[in-house]
């Protein structure tokens, strides 16, 4: 019988959560890291199928602390275009909480009536000059290159078929053979709950489908994205057209390897209903294409970052629920710190589920 390969740390997940954790762990001096992902390139699922909106105000202070820091890091690294963002509302009042949140976190905002973009409808807006659009591919590449330079063994096209907890870590069945890891970090997005159960954890996660729709027809604006906080809709300019999201949340089966969740024509009906109310000038634009992605949530919709309360060899960076790209660099730094010094506490600690 041959010798089983060993690693000090196995990270499952090659999206922003896993790659940022790997990058920051390597930078902190951790060695013996192997990152595993079943697909052939980084960010195949949520990290590569989102609107790349850099939005700093999330509605939750514990998340906004990370999106604000993440946005700062993105801008510093040249990984976002700072074109501004607009939170808008159809009725007056919903923006009060976001304005107060901005004040608590030192985010520059400017509030005004209506919406300063042609053809769109809102009662008032909150302009956020420091927000913008993320270079999603560049962000994933930067984390992957940084992790690799720090000695991380990145293994794409390498699925994990089984996990068994042992007295001194975990035995993993992978496409490249068995692997024993002293510690396991789950950063696998929609697959976090399934993998966690195999590893002996009891934290549940719910993956929800969200669609994006792109129309190649010319869009009347060139600048900020606009996000309605009291309606399920946002849009931003993209590639000479407009990228729109109907913000549906539908529980769907996890897709097989190499595929995204199936599209649903009913999504377009909801989108056109939103367009007729909020952007009537766009309601007759042809849909060029639309696609789906996954956003994954813990039961309380808070991020899950830290050591598992049931298995002391299991670590989490999961449940980022649509804020992963903006917060990713900050989440990776926080997760690496908690991993290295085994610290915890606060509203994001997995111990809250015990």
N, C-alpha and C positions, 0 to 999 in steps of 0.2 A: 504494500500500500504506500502511495507517494505521500510526501509531506504536504499538508494543507497550507495554503498561502495565508499569511496573517497581515493585519493592519492595526495600527493603534486606533484609528478613527475611520469608520466608513460613513460617508454621507450619501443618502439616497435622494436624488433630485438634482437635475441640471438646469433648473430655471434660476431666477434671480435669487431666491432664498438660499438654495444650495450653493451656487457659485459665489455669492457674496460671503457666505459663512466660510467656505473653503479659502477664499482669498484672505479674509481677515484672520482666520486661524493660522494660516501659513505665515502671515506678516507678524503675528504674535509669537511665533517660534514653534508652533506645533508641527511635529513631523509625523511621518507614517500615515498620511491621509490618502484615502482612495475615495473618489466620487463616482457614483454609478448612476447611469440614466439609460432607460431602455431605448430611447430614440437616438438618431444619428447626429443631432445637432442641439446646441443649447436652446432653451426656451421654446420648445416645440409646442407647448400647450399655453397656459395663461400668460407667461412672460413674453411670448411671441405673437399672441393673438389678442391684443388689447389696443386701446386708442392712443397709448403713449402720452396721456395727459399728465403733466406735472401739476398736481393740485395739492396745495399745502394745507388747506382747511378741511378737515375730515368730519367734524361734528363730535369728535371724541378727543379729549385732551391727551390721553395716553398715546393715541395714534398720531395726533398732530405734532407732538414733540418729535416724533421720528420722521414724519414727512417734511417738516421744516428743516431738520438737520440733513435729511436725504437730499432735499432740493438744493441746499447750500453746497453739498458735496458734488452733486451733478453739475451745477453751474461752474464750480471751481475746476472740475475736470473737463469742461467743454463738452458735456454729454447732454445738454439741453439747449433749446432755442428759447430765450427769454422774450416771449412775445406778449405775455400777460394772459390773464384769465378773468372771466366774469361769472360770478355766482349771481343768479337772477331768480326772481320770484314773480308769479302771476298776481299774488296778493301782497299787501303790505304786512310786514311783521316777521316772516320767517327768517329774514336776514339779520335780525337783532342778535340772535345767538352766535352767528358766524362773525359778526363784527366784534362782539365781546371776546370770542375765542381768539381772533386776530390780535386784540390788545394784550391778552394774556401771554401770547407766544411771540410778540414782537414782529408780527407780520404787517407790512405796509398794505393798507387798503384805503379805498376811496368810495364812499357811498353816494348814490345819486338816483334821481327818478328815471323811470323808463329803462331802455337799454340802448347804448350808443352804437348800435349796429343796424344797418338798413334791413327792413323787411322782417324784423323779429319783434315779438311782443312780450312785454313784461311790465310790471308796475314799478319795479325798482331793481337796482343792480349794486353789486359790491365788486369793484374792480380790484384785482390783485396783480400789480405790475410785475412782481417777481416770479409769477408762475409762467407756464409755457408748455412746450412739447419736448418730450424726451427722445433722444437717439437710442431707441430700445436695443437695436442690434449692436450699436457701439458700446452700450452699457454691459450687455452680456459678454461681448468680446473682451472688454477691459477686465472684467472679473475673471474670465477664463484664463486670459494671458497672465494676469497677476497671480492666480492660483498655481498655474503651471510653473511659472518662474520661481514660486516659493516651494516647489517640490511636490505639489499635489499630483497624484496620478488620476487624470481625468479619463474615465472609461464610458464613452458614449456607445450606443448600440450594445449595451450590456444590461439586460434586465435582471431583476432580482425575483426569482421564482418562489423563494421560501425563506423564512426567518425563524430561527429557533434560539430562544434565550438559554444561555448556559451559565455555569457558576462564575465564569470569568469573561463574560461578554455575550457575543452572538455568533452563531454559525449561519452564514448566508449561502444560499444556492444561487449562483449567478450563471450567466451565459458563458462565462470564461472559467467555470469551475467553482468549487467550494472556496469560501473565504471566511476566515475567522477574524472578527473585529473585537477589540477590547471595549470600544464604545461605538454606539450607533447614533447617528443624527438623521432624523427624518425631516426632510425639507422638500417633500414630494407633492405639494399642492393638492390637487384633487384626490390623489392616492394616499394622502397622509393617514386617513382613518383606517383604511384597509391594511396598510403596512403596520400601523401602530397596534392593531389588534393582534397581528402575528407576533409582535414584539412584546406583548403582555400588557399593553396600556389599555386604559378604558376611556380615553378621550375620543369623543365622536366628532366627526367633521362632515359638513354637508357641501358637496360641490353643486353649484348652480350655473346653468347656462346663461350666457349673455351674448347678444348678437350685435354685430357692427354692419352698417350699411354704407356703401360708398356710391355717390352719384358723380359721374364725370362731368356733369353740366356745370358751367361756370358759376362760382359762388360770389355773392355780392360783397364779401368781406375778405380781408387778407390777414387780419390780426387775431385778436384773442379767441380762445375757445369760449363757449357760453354753456353754462350748466344750470338748468332749472332745479332749484332745491325743493320745489313743491309740485313738481311734475316728473314723470319718469322719462326724461329726455335730455340729451346734450348733443352738441355738434362742435366741429372745428374744421377749418379749411385743411385740405390735404390734396397734394398733387394736382392743383388746378381745379379741384372739385370740392365736394363737401363730404366729410365723414360724420355719420350720425349714429346715435345709439338709442334704442327704445327702452333700455334699462330693464328688460324683463329679468325675472328671477325664476327659473324653472328647474326643478330637480330632474336630472337626466341620468341614464346609466353611464358608467365610465366607458369611454370609447376604447376599442381595441388598438393595439399597437399600430402606429402610423396613421391614425385617423383622428379627426376632430369630432365633437358631437354633431349629430345630424341637424340640418337647418329645418325651420318650421315656417311655412308660408304665412301662418297667422301672425308672425312677428311683423310682417310688412303692413298688415291691417292696423295694428297698434301704432306703428310708426306714422302712417299717414294720418291717423286721428290726431296724433301730437302735432304733426306739421300743419294741419288745417287750423289748429288753435294757436300755435306758437310761431310758426314760420310759414304763413300761407303762400308766400312767393316761391317756396320750395316744394309745395305740395304736388305740383305737376311735373317735377323733374324726374327723368327716368332713373331707375335703379340700375347701376352698372353691375354691381356684384354685392353679395353679402356673405358673411361667414360668422362662425360662432367661436366662443372661447369659454373658459370655465373660471369662476370665482369661488373660492372655498372658504367656508366660515366654521369657526367653533360655535358651540351652542350659544354663547353670549356675544358672539361677533367681535370679540377682542382677539388680537394677535396671540399666538401661543409661542413664547420664547423662553426656553430654559429647560431644566432637568425634569424628567418625568417623575411624578410622585409615587409610582408603583415600581418602576425599575430604575435603580440608580445608575445604570449604564446606558440609559436611553436619553437622548437629548432632542428637543423640538425647535424648529423654526418653521412655523406653519400657520395656516389660517389668516393669511394677509388680506384676503377678501377684496381685491381690487385696488389696494393701495401699495402693492408690492414694488412696482417700478419706481414710484416717487420715493418711497421710504427705504428701498432695498439696500443702499450703501450704509445707511444708519442702522438698519435692522441687522445687517451682517456684523457691523462693529459691536453692537450691543450683545448679539448672540455669542460672538467670539469671546467677549469679556466674561459673560456668564459661564461659558464653557470652561475657560481657562481657570477661573478662580472659584468655580462651583457656587457662585452667588445666585441669589434669587430675590423674591419679594416683589410686591407691586401688582398691579392689575393684569399684567401680561404673563405672570408666572404660572406654569402648568399646575402648580400645587393647588390652585383655586378649585380644581375639579375633584380633588380628593374627598 
